[in-house]
Amino acid sequence: MRRLYLLTAEPAIWQLVTAHFTHWSWPHLLNNFIAALCLLGLYGRYWSNRELLYCVAGVWAALTIYLTLLYTRSFYLGASGLLYSLFFYAALRFWRQQPAINSLVVGYIIWSILMPQTRVSIGVPIASEVHIVGILAATVMLTIRPVWGYLSRLH
């Protein structure tokens, strides 16, 4: 199991993928799975497959760079950094479609990062800094999205 999640002491290339799918426990996995279902339920009808892939690829690249070069903990596992960033991206991107729900989503994300009691909800410290990096990456993806859309229409 330790070979699947990201250990900064003995990293392996596959861990940059498997660390996002490895979880501490069944409740941890279930929590991320339910969050992914909520993400699709709230935003699936607005999001094109192409834009979702664009966002996932950009955020995954940012998280990979962060986890490889700057991450200071001895381990990383779970998909919540990616999920936080996708929720943040979608809430801001589709703000006009459902402003009340998107206000709650953005408010929850900010609250969960700032409030210390949510940092140990699965029995181990939550890597809040990875969530922050994901949110920053989503913000960059939102900012450059119009340029990407323009360039994709050129061919």
Secondary structure, 3 states (H helix, E strand, C coil): CCCCCEECCCCCCCHHHHCCCCCCCHHHHHHHHHHHHHHHHHHCCCCCHHHHHHHHHHHHHHHHHHHHHCCCCCEECCCHHHHHHHHHHHHHHCCCCCHHHHHHHHHHHHHHHHCHHHHHCCCCCCCHHHHHHHHHHHHHHHHHHHHHHHHHHHC
